[in-house]
């Protein structure tokens, strides 16, 4: 390995500690300055300052579905899953009813898919995963009934796939469909029955939970299981996600760096300068919702309070657009209080946006009451909570 490449690798590994003083919303506004190098089969992409967009992403609302008062199809109780078809039709699962509803691209109600129950095509409240395959068929993971229902575009039941994940759920990306239509379901990579036999009824799973993926063909046949990825010395701070093109994104959020592990075996290492966000005094104890989400994602074996670090993680998770872009969520400073809000659902939301090759496009900040769900090349679909806790499905038009 050449001396130049060794220096480049060291620069990457120390980037997030040596590059400071950036704006609260990420690197300072301006033209993109990036250092690229190659070490073996690894490409290093280190953003120094600026972004390709040159300024934060702007957006405007162009559709709102929902009402404070109205008919059943006009009101939402608790939206937990959203998916968008290639024709921009919108599927919304309301956990409170429960019901899966379809709207056209203008927000006009079209029909319900299935209903509550245990019969063919029916589902219970344990839904965790919704996706549209490339041919337009809709997958709804009904873990309460132990199956994945597949519907036609018109809502007719096509078939049902056995849910081999054993009812395990996660708060984010519990079911993933790639661009070939293959299905990936998050699952615990341990035998719970064997652990109970060996350790007794009060057994504890290791922390973090060994959550991996079960890979199925588009028709539901088992292909293989994918164990949780690893980064040496980063078990507690590990963040990962499966890109719809088949790449695995893996990072330790103790610093702002992550890897894009490509299907062809190559690796892209990405780093971004950031300013650590402190916990606010009001956030000394995490909310019950946040602890529950931590457990669901396999980060802790129980809901006990843990010693709070001084700063929040550099980033929280990976989201993926239909165009292959990578959206990295992170805590940002609340401009009203100069500290991070303690609420998981009502704090300002920030996303750093990258191309599939690690190029930094820019930053997007969303309203504190908006929870982005689906990203496309032109829009973001989000769930918003109103003054009286009513919910809306809102579509934002994006502009870089």
Number of C-alpha atoms within 10 A of each C-alpha: 7 8 8 11 15 13 10 19 19 10 15 23 15 13 22 22 12 11 16 15 13 18 13 17 21 23 28 20 19 14 13 19 14 17 12 14 16 17 15 10 10 17 20 24 24 26 23 20 21 22 25 16 17 18 18 21 18 14 18 12 13 11 14 17 19 20 17 15 10 10 10 11 18 14 17 26 17 18 21 17 22 23 21 24 19 12 9 14 18 22 23 20 27 21 19 12 16 19 23 24 20 25 19 16 15 13 18 14 16 15 15 18 23 19 17 14 13 12 10 13 23 16 27 17 18 16 27 25 27 26 24 23 19 14 12 16 19 26 24 24 27 26 23 17 20 20 22 26 24 23 21 16 16 14 19 15 18 14 16 20 17 16 20 19 19 15 19 19 24 20 15 19 20 20 22 22 27 20 14 14 19 19 24 27 25 27 26 21 17 14 8 14 11 10 15 13 10 10 11 11 10 8 13 15 16 12 14 17 22 17 21 20 22 22 21 20 15 15 13 18 13 14 13 12 16 16 14 19 17 14 14 7 9 13 15 14 18 22 22 21 20 21 25 20 17 16 20 17 22 23 25 24 21 17 21 20 23 21 23 24 19 17 11 8 9 13 22 20 25 24 24 25 26 23 21 23 20 19 20 18 11 12 15 12 14 15 15 12 12 16 19 16 18 18 20 19 21 23 21 21 16 14 13 8 11 10 8 12 10 11 14 19 19 24 25 17 19 22 22 21 18 18 14 19 22 25 21 18 21 20 24 26 22 17 11 8 9 13 17 23 24 18 15 16 16 15 20 22 22 22 27 23 23 21 13 18 17 22 20 27 22 24 25 22 17 17 13 18 18 22 20 22 17 19 24 17 12 14 18 19 24 21 23 21 19 13 8 7 12 16 23 23 24 21 23 19 16 17 12 15
